[in-house]
Amino acid sequence: MPNKPAAAKHLRQTKTRAARNLARLAAYRTAIKKVLKAAGPDQAAALLRQAQQALDKAARRGVIKKNTAARKLSRLMKKVQTP
């Protein structure tokens, strides 16, 4: 338990940020799963765009690193393109 008001505020901020980051993490993971379970190539292409946006947003916000987002997107593209 924090002793000073500033420490208490920092704890509140940390909890809020952690919850926000978890939500962003879950959003891009869900988007990737949807792409992998897509019914057809047209649906996969549409969902792939959404997954790309989710990955880029997570990278922009600092949830994951830029290269991690690029690597995940690259691997996802390979999976979608190969039948």
Secondary structure, DSSP 8 states (H G I E B T S, - for coil): --SSHHHHHHHHHHHHHHHHHHHHHHHHHHHHHHHHT-SSHHHHHHHHHHHHHHHHHHHHHTSS-HHHHHHHHHHHHHHHH--
